[in-house]
Amino acid sequence: MTISYARVSGESQVELTSEEVPDTLPPGAVEVAVTYCGVCATDTHNYTSGGKVPPAVFGHEWTGTVRRVADDVTTVAPGQRVIACVGPSCGACAMCVAGHEDHCDTAFAEANGVTPDAPAHGGFATGIVVAARRVMPVLDGLTDVQAALVEPTAVTFHAVRRTRQPLGAVVVVQGAGPIGLLAAQHARHAGAGLVLVVEPNPERRRAAEELGFTDVSEPGDAFRQHVLDVTAGLGADVVYECTGAAGLFQSSAELVRRGGTLSLLGFPMTDSQVSYGDWQVRELTVVGSLAYTHADFLGAMRSIADGSVRVDTLHTGTVGLGDLAALMDELDSGRTSHAKVLVDPTR
């Protein structure tokens, strides 16, 4: 069988190519027919940088249906809908042996597409062959579109879980792109007393309001004063920084009360300059978050299934493989109205 897929072939260049799938799958592997694959900022960065991200990560938000399984695979079966995920803690790596299963080296390598069995391409493809530990059955009741949005939901589920947000906390979510909107919903679900969303783009502010957030503002001095007003001059208990804009890190920290938490979700592409002394004097807790664990995917699916987190409104478009380069150019331009675009490889 032949699989068609897209790969980065140079700076801001995408090439459509194909590969033959062997008649016999290697042990522990499954072949999945891809239904949808979401496009995220990591994909855009890989496209503009000419492929600095491992090939397996270019298209990592996919869902599909199992076509075949190797003889030794018992966890999934042909015809079953699955999502891409990372495997459970391996129990054998240095982190697991030391008792830090939540930071399993194997699962982290899978998230970054650098395991020895990582596929030669990601989910911008008609099909993909991966280790069976890298797929999870879709919960009953989830649509294909919802399943395709589980991966970014797991990213934000992981971040809010790691942050250990106190019940009743005053929370600021900085940035109302897909990650910010998902983080805000998880924060609300985790028992925040008040969620304040700050975002410069008016369309994204409207998207936050459509999700039921009533305290949505533009950034600036007025917003900073608003945070002080609603917290009796203290500052927010938790700030989720979801933009990844390196220049905002210090100003984000200054929104946090003394003894509060700055949670970092957005990933900066350049170095940041912050006031070490300010962070130390105010005893800030800074939580970094990247990727997820196997369990985060199940938690993310459950939050979608029970309606605690709404993802359907984030889906703003669907394109085929042949339209991927044009979409990447649009997303990179910064002049797009899209939130989350899905690639349908059959179009």
C-alpha positions as CSV (number, residue, x, y, z in Angstrom):
1,M,0.0,0.0,0.0
2,T,1.2,3.5,-0.8
3,I,0.9,6.4,1.7
4,S,1.0,10.0,0.5
5,Y,2.4,12.6,2.9
6,A,3.7,16.2,3.1
7,R,7.2,17.0,4.4
8,V,9.2,20.2,4.7
9,S,11.7,20.3,1.8
10,G,13.3,23.7,2.5
11,E,12.6,27.1,4.1
12,S,8.9,27.8,3.6
13,Q,8.6,24.8,1.2
14,V,6.4,21.7,1.4
15,E,6.8,18.7,-0.8
16,L,4.1,16.0,-1.4
17,T,5.7,12.6,-1.7
18,S,4.8,8.9,-1.0
19,E,6.1,5.7,0.6
20,E,5.3,2.1,0.3
21,V,4.1,0.4,3.5
22,P,5.5,-3.1,4.0
23,D,3.1,-6.0,3.7
24,T,4.1,-7.1,7.2
25,L,4.2,-4.5,10.0
26,P,7.1,-4.6,12.4
27,P,6.4,-6.0,15.9
28,G,4.4,-3.6,18.1
29,A,3.3,-1.4,15.2
30,V,0.0,-0.3,13.9
31,E,-1.0,1.4,10.6
32,V,-3.6,4.2,10.9
33,A,-5.6,5.8,8.1
34,V,-5.5,9.5,9.0
35,T,-8.8,11.3,9.2
36,Y,-7.7,14.7,10.3
37,C,-4.4,16.4,11.4
38,G,-4.4,19.7,13.2
39,V,-1.9,22.5,12.3
40,C,-0.2,24.2,15.2
41,A,2.6,26.8,15.7
42,T,5.2,24.1,15.9
43,D,4.3,23.0,12.4
44,T,4.5,26.6,11.1
45,H,7.9,27.1,12.8
46,N,9.1,23.9,11.2
47,Y,7.9,25.1,7.8
48,T,9.6,28.5,8.0
49,S,12.8,27.1,9.4
50,G,13.2,24.6,6.7
51,G,12.8,21.5,8.9
52,K,14.5,22.2,12.2
53,V,11.8,20.1,14.0
54,P,12.1,16.2,13.7
55,P,10.0,15.0,10.7
56,A,7.7,12.9,12.9
57,V,6.5,16.1,14.6
58,F,5.4,17.9,11.4
59,G,1.8,17.0,11.8
60,H,1.5,15.6,15.4
61,E,-2.2,16.4,16.1
62,W,-3.8,13.5,14.2
63,T,-6.7,11.2,14.6
64,G,-7.7,8.3,12.3
65,T,-8.8,4.7,12.0
66,V,-6.6,1.6,12.6
67,R,-6.1,-0.2,9.3
68,R,-3.8,-3.0,10.5
69,V,-1.9,-4.1,13.6
70,A,1.1,-6.3,14.0
71,D,0.6,-9.9,15.2
72,D,1.7,-9.0,18.7
73,V,-0.6,-6.0,19.2
74,T,-3.6,-6.5,21.5
75,T,-4.4,-2.9,22.7
76,V,-6.2,-1.8,19.5
77,A,-7.9,-3.5,16.6
78,P,-8.5,-2.7,12.9
79,G,-11.5,-0.4,12.5
80,Q,-11.0,1.3,15.8
81,R,-10.8,5.1,15.9
82,V,-7.6,6.4,17.6
83,I,-5.8,9.5,18.5
84,A,-2.0,10.1,18.4
85,C,-0.5,10.3,21.9
86,V,2.6,9.4,23.9
87,G,2.9,6.0,25.5
88,P,2.6,5.2,29.2
89,S,5.7,5.6,31.4
90,C,8.1,2.9,30.3
91,G,9.4,1.9,33.7
92,A,12.9,1.4,32.5
93,C,14.4,4.8,31.7
94,A,16.5,6.7,34.2
95,M,13.6,8.9,35.1
96,C,11.2,6.0,35.7
97,V,13.8,4.0,37.7
98,A,14.4,7.1,39.9
99,G,10.6,7.3,40.6
100,H,9.8,10.2,38.3
101,E,7.4,8.4,36.0
102,D,5.5,11.6,35.1
103,H,8.7,12.7,33.4
104,C,9.5,9.4,31.6
105,D,12.4,9.9,29.1
106,T,10.7,7.5,26.6
107,A,7.4,9.3,26.6
108,F,9.2,12.7,26.3
109,A,11.2,11.4,23.4
110,E,8.0,10.2,21.7
111,A,6.5,13.7,22.1
112,N,9.5,15.1,20.4
113,G,9.6,12.6,17.6
114,V,13.1,11.3,18.4
115,T,12.6,7.7,19.4
116,P,14.3,5.0,17.3
117,D,11.0,3.8,16.0
118,A,9.7,7.3,15.2
119,P,8.0,7.5,11.8
120,A,9.7,9.2,8.9
121,H,6.8,11.7,8.6
122,G,3.9,13.0,10.7
123,G,0.2,13.0,10.3
124,F,0.0,15.3,7.3
125,A,-0.5,12.0,5.4
126,T,-3.1,9.6,4.2
127,G,-1.7,7.1,6.7
128,I,1.0,6.5,9.2
129,V,2.7,3.6,10.9
130,V,3.6,4.1,14.6
131,A,4.2,2.0,17.7
132,A,0.9,0.8,19.2
133,R,1.9,2.6,22.5
134,R,1.6,5.8,20.6
135,V,-2.2,5.5,19.9
136,M,-5.2,5.7,22.2
137,P,-8.8,4.7,21.4
138,V,-11.2,7.6,21.0
139,L,-13.8,7.8,23.7
140,D,-17.4,7.0,22.5
141,G,-19.3,10.2,21.7
142,L,-16.4,12.3,20.4
143,T,-16.7,13.4,16.8
144,D,-13.7,13.2,14.5
145,V,-13.2,16.9,14.7
146,Q,-13.2,16.7,18.5
147,A,-10.8,13.8,18.4
148,A,-8.4,15.9,16.2
149,L,-8.4,18.6,18.8
150,V,-7.5,16.3,21.7
151,E,-3.7,16.9,21.4
152,P,-3.8,20.6,22.1
153,T,-6.4,20.0,24.8
154,A,-3.9,17.5,26.4
155,V,-1.2,20.2,26.3
156,T,-3.3,22.6,28.3
157,F,-4.7,19.9,30.6
158,H,-1.1,19.0,31.4
159,A,-0.2,22.6,32.2
160,V,-3.2,23.3,34.4
161,R,-2.6,20.0,36.2
162,R,1.1,20.8,36.8
163,T,0.2,24.3,38.0
164,R,-1.9,23.0,40.9
165,Q,-4.2,26.0,40.7
166,P,-5.9,26.7,44.1
167,L,-9.7,26.5,44.3
168,G,-11.2,29.9,43.9
169,A,-8.1,31.4,42.4
170,V,-8.0,34.6,40.5
171,V,-6.5,33.6,37.2
172,V,-5.2,35.6,34.2
173,V,-4.9,33.9,30.9
174,Q,-2.6,35.8,28.6
175,G,-3.4,35.1,24.9
176,A,-6.6,33.8,23.5
177,G,-5.3,31.7,20.7
178,P,-6.2,28.0,20.7
179,I,-3.8,27.2,23.6
180,G,-5.1,30.2,25.7
181,L,-8.7,29.4,25.1
182,L,-8.2,25.8,26.1
183,A,-6.1,26.7,29.1
184,A,-8.8,29.2,30.2
185,Q,-11.4,26.4,30.0
186,H,-9.3,24.0,32.0
187,A,-8.7,26.7,34.6
188,R,-12.4,27.3,34.9
189,H,-13.0,23.6,35.2
190,A,-10.3,23.3,37.8
191,G,-12.2,25.7,40.1
192,A,-10.9,29.2,39.4
193,G,-13.0,31.8,41.1
194,L,-12.4,34.4,38.4
195,V,-10.8,34.0,35.0
196,L,-9.5,37.1,33.2
197,V,-8.5,36.8,29.6
198,V,-6.2,39.4,28.0
199,E,-5.8,39.4,24.2
200,P,-5.0,42.2,21.6
201,N,-6.9,40.6,18.7
202,P,-10.6,41.5,18.7
203,E,-11.7,38.3,16.9
204,R,-9.9,36.2,19.5
205,R,-11.5,38.3,22.3
206,R,-14.9,37.5,20.8
207,A,-14.0,33.8,20.7
208,A,-13.3,33.9,24.4
209,E,-16.6,35.6,25.1
210,E,-18.4,32.9,23.0
211,L,-16.9,30.3,25.4
212,G,-18.6,32.1,28.3
213,F,-15.7,34.3,29.6
214,T,-17.1,37.6,30.7
215,D,-13.9,39.3,31.8
216,V,-12.0,39.8,28.5
217,S,-9.7,42.7,27.9
218,E,-7.1,44.3,25.7
219,P,-3.6,44.4,27.1
220,G,-2.3,47.7,28.5
221,D,-2.3,49.9,31.6
222,A,-6.0,49.7,32.0
223,F,-5.9,45.9,32.2
224,R,-3.1,46.0,34.7
225,Q,-5.1,48.3,36.9
226,H,-8.2,46.1,36.5
227,V,-6.2,43.1,37.8
228,L,-5.2,45.2,40.9
229,D,-8.8,46.4,41.3
230,V,-10.3,42.9,41.4
231,T,-7.6,41.6,43.7
232,A,-7.6,44.4,46.3
233,G,-4.2,45.5,45.0
234,L,-2.5,42.0,45.3
235,G,-2.3,40.7,41.8
236,A,-3.5,37.4,40.3
237,D,-3.0,34.1,42.1
238,V,-2.1,32.4,38.8
239,V,-1.1,33.8,35.4
240,Y,-1.0,31.4,32.4
241,E,1.3,32.8,29.8
242,C,0.1,31.3,26.5
243,T,1.6,33.6,23.8
244,G,5.2,32.5,23.9
245,A,6.3,36.1,23.3
246,A,9.6,36.4,25.0
247,G,9.3,40.1,25.6
248,L,6.1,39.6,27.7
249,F,7.7,37.3,30.4
250,Q,8.6,40.1,32.9
251,S,5.4,42.0,32.5
252,S,3.5,38.7,32.9
253,A,5.3,38.0,36.1
254,E,4.3,41.5,37.4
255,L,0.6,40.6,37.1
256,V,1.2,37.8,39.7
257,R,0.7,38.5,43.4
258,R,3.6,37.9,45.9
259,G,3.8,34.2,46.4
260,G,1.6,33.4,43.4
261,T,2.3,31.3,40.3
262,L,3.4,32.1,36.7
263,S,2.7,29.2,34.5
264,L,4.5,29.1,31.1
265,L,2.7,27.4,28.2
266,G,3.7,29.5,25.2
267,F,7.1,28.5,23.8
268,P,9.5,31.4,23.0
269,M,11.8,31.2,20.0
270,T,14.2,33.7,21.4
271,D,15.9,34.3,24.7
272,S,13.9,36.3,27.4
273,Q,15.1,39.0,29.8
274,V,13.5,39.0,33.2
275,S,14.2,40.5,36.6
276,Y,15.6,37.6,38.6
277,G,15.6,39.8,41.8
278,D,11.9,40.7,41.3
279,W,10.9,37.0,41.0
280,Q,13.0,36.1,44.0
281,V,11.9,38.9,46.3
282,R,8.2,38.2,45.5
283,E,8.8,34.4,45.9
284,L,7.1,33.6,42.6
285,T,6.5,30.0,41.7
286,V,7.3,29.5,38.0
287,V,5.9,26.4,36.4
288,G,7.2,25.3,33.0
289,S,5.0,23.0,30.9
290,L,5.8,21.2,27.7
291,A,4.0,18.4,26.0
292,Y,2.1,15.8,28.2
293,T,1.8,12.3,29.6
294,H,-0.2,9.4,28.4
295,A,-2.8,10.0,31.2
296,D,-3.3,13.7,30.1
297,F,-4.8,12.5,26.8
298,L,-7.5,10.5,28.6
299,G,-8.2,13.4,30.9
300,A,-8.4,15.8,27.9
301,M,-10.8,13.5,26.1
302,R,-13.0,13.2,29.2
303,S,-13.1,17.0,29.6
304,I,-14.3,17.3,26.0
305,A,-16.8,14.4,26.3
306,D,-18.5,15.9,29.4
307,G,-18.7,19.4,27.9
308,S,-16.3,21.0,30.4
309,V,-14.0,22.0,27.6
310,R,-15.5,23.0,24.2
311,V,-13.3,22.6,21.2
312,D,-15.7,22.7,18.2
313,T,-15.7,26.5,18.0
314,L,-11.9,26.5,17.7
315,H,-12.1,24.6,14.4
316,T,-12.2,27.4,11.8
317,G,-11.2,25.6,8.6
318,T,-10.3,22.4,6.8
319,V,-7.9,22.0,3.9
320,G,-6.3,19.3,1.8
321,L,-2.6,18.3,1.6
322,G,-2.2,20.3,-1.5
323,D,-3.3,23.5,0.3
324,L,-0.9,23.0,3.2
325,A,1.9,25.4,2.0
326,A,-0.6,28.2,1.3
327,L,-2.1,27.7,4.8
328,M,1.4,27.8,6.4
329,D,2.1,31.1,4.6
330,E,-1.1,32.6,5.9
331,L,-0.6,31.4,9.4
332,D,3.0,32.7,9.4
333,S,1.9,36.1,8.1
334,G,0.1,36.9,11.4
335,R,-2.9,38.2,9.3
336,T,-5.2,35.2,9.6
337,S,-8.6,34.8,11.2
338,H,-8.1,31.1,11.8
339,A,-7.9,29.5,15.2
340,K,-7.4,25.8,14.5
341,V,-7.3,24.4,10.9
342,L,-7.5,20.7,10.2
343,V,-5.9,18.9,7.3
344,D,-8.1,16.3,5.6
345,P,-5.6,14.1,3.6
346,T,-8.4,12.7,1.4
347,R,-9.4,16.1,0.0
